[in-house]
């Protein structure tokens, strides 16, 4: 059941991260790039 809700929630907050819809890999790299560059 939690899986279904998770997908629904992911579909709703699309305007927050539109790049994730077209480029899910790019979004992951960008999110990882932020914390990696932050400590530097």
Backbone as JSON Lines, residues from 0, in Angstrom:
{"i":0,"aa":"X","n":[0.83,-1.22,0.0],"ca":[0.0,0.0,0.0],"c":[0.87,1.27,0.0]}
{"i":1,"aa":"X","n":[1.93,1.29,0.8],"ca":[2.79,2.48,0.87],"c":[3.44,2.77,-0.49]}
{"i":2,"aa":"X","n":[3.64,1.73,-1.26],"ca":[4.26,1.92,-2.59],"c":[3.33,2.74,-3.48]}
{"i":3,"aa":"X","n":[2.05,2.4,-3.43],"ca":[1.06,3.1,-4.26],"c":[1.01,4.58,-3.87]}
{"i":4,"aa":"X","n":[1.02,4.83,-2.56],"ca":[0.95,6.23,-2.08],"c":[2.23,6.97,-2.49]}
{"i":5,"aa":"X","n":[3.34,6.28,-2.45],"ca":[4.62,6.92,-2.8],"c":[4.6,7.37,-4.26]}
{"i":6,"aa":"X","n":[4.07,6.51,-5.12],"ca":[4.0,6.84,-6.55],"c":[3.06,8.01,-6.76]}
{"i":7,"aa":"X","n":[1.93,7.97,-6.08],"ca":[0.95,9.06,-6.21],"c":[1.58,10.38,-5.78]}
{"i":8,"aa":"X","n":[2.32,10.33,-4.67],"ca":[2.96,11.54,-4.14],"c":[4.03,12.04,-5.12]}
{"i":9,"aa":"X","n":[4.71,11.11,-5.76],"ca":[5.78,11.48,-6.7],"c":[5.18,12.16,-7.93]}
{"i":10,"aa":"X","n":[3.99,11.73,-8.3],"ca":[3.35,12.29,-9.51],"c":[2.81,13.69,-9.21]}
{"i":11,"aa":"X","n":[2.39,13.92,-7.97],"ca":[1.82,15.22,-7.6],"c":[2.91,16.31,-7.58]}
{"i":12,"aa":"X","n":[3.99,16.11,-6.84],"ca":[5.05,17.13,-6.77],"c":[5.95,17.11,-8.0]}
{"i":13,"aa":"X","n":[5.34,17.31,-9.15],"ca":[6.13,17.31,-10.39],"c":[6.7,18.69,-10.68]}
{"i":14,"aa":"X","n":[5.95,19.75,-10.44],"ca":[6.44,21.1,-10.71],"c":[7.68,21.44,-9.87]}
{"i":15,"aa":"X","n":[7.86,20.71,-8.77],"ca":[9.02,20.96,-7.91],"c":[10.3,20.52,-8.62]}
{"i":16,"aa":"X","n":[10.22,19.37,-9.31],"ca":[11.4,18.85,-10.0],"c":[11.0,18.31,-11.38]}
{"i":17,"aa":"X","n":[10.72,19.21,-12.33],"ca":[10.31,18.8,-13.67],"c":[11.43,18.07,-14.41]}
{"i":18,"aa":"X","n":[12.65,18.35,-14.04],"ca":[13.8,17.7,-14.7],"c":[13.78,16.2,-14.42]}
{"i":19,"aa":"X","n":[13.28,15.82,-13.25],"ca":[13.25,14.4,-12.88],"c":[12.3,13.64,-13.8]}
{"i":20,"aa":"X","n":[11.28,14.33,-14.31],"ca":[10.31,13.66,-15.19],"c":[10.97,13.31,-16.53]}
{"i":21,"aa":"X","n":[11.74,14.23,-17.06],"ca":[12.38,14.0,-18.36],"c":[13.72,13.29,-18.17]}
{"i":22,"aa":"X","n":[14.47,13.72,-17.15],"ca":[15.79,13.1,-16.92],"c":[15.92,12.7,-15.46]}
{"i":23,"aa":"X","n":[15.45,11.5,-15.11],"ca":[15.52,11.02,-13.73],"c":[16.97,10.85,-13.27]}
{"i":24,"aa":"X","n":[17.82,10.45,-14.21],"ca":[19.24,10.25,-13.87],"c":[19.9,11.6,-13.59]}
{"i":25,"aa":"X","n":[19.56,12.6,-14.4],"ca":[20.13,13.93,-14.23],"c":[19.76,14.49,-12.86]}
{"i":26,"aa":"X","n":[18.51,14.23,-12.45],"ca":[18.03,14.73,-11.16],"c":[18.82,14.1,-10.02]}
{"i":27,"aa":"X","n":[19.11,12.81,-10.15],"ca":[19.86,12.11,-9.1],"c":[21.28,12.66,-9.01]}
{"i":28,"aa":"X","n":[21.89,12.87,-10.16],"ca":[23.27,13.38,-10.19],"c":[23.31,14.8,-9.61]}
{"i":29,"aa":"X","n":[22.33,15.61,-10.0],"ca":[22.28,17.0,-9.53],"c":[22.12,17.03,-8.01]}
{"i":30,"aa":"X","n":[21.25,16.17,-7.49],"ca":[21.01,16.12,-6.04],"c":[22.28,15.67,-5.32]}
{"i":31,"aa":"X","n":[23.02,14.76,-5.95],"ca":[24.25,14.25,-5.34],"c":[25.37,15.27,-5.49]}
{"i":32,"aa":"X","n":[25.3,16.04,-6.56],"ca":[26.32,17.04,-6.84],"c":[26.23,18.19,-5.82]}
{"i":33,"aa":"X","n":[25.02,18.5,-5.4],"ca":[24.82,19.6,-4.45],"c":[25.49,19.3,-3.11]}
{"i":34,"aa":"X","n":[25.17,18.16,-2.48],"ca":[25.77,17.85,-1.18],"c":[27.28,17.64,-1.27]}
{"i":35,"aa":"X","n":[27.73,17.17,-2.41],"ca":[29.17,16.92,-2.59],"c":[29.93,18.24,-2.7]}
{"i":36,"aa":"X","n":[29.32,19.21,-3.34],"ca":[29.98,20.51,-3.52],"c":[29.75,21.42,-2.32]}
{"i":37,"aa":"X","n":[28.74,21.1,-1.54],"ca":[28.41,21.94,-0.38],"c":[29.53,21.9,0.67]}
{"i":38,"aa":"X","n":[30.0,20.7,1.05],"ca":[31.05,20.6,2.08],"c":[32.36,21.22,1.62]}
{"i":39,"aa":"X","n":[32.57,21.23,0.29],"ca":[33.83,21.77,-0.21],"c":[33.88,23.22,0.11]}
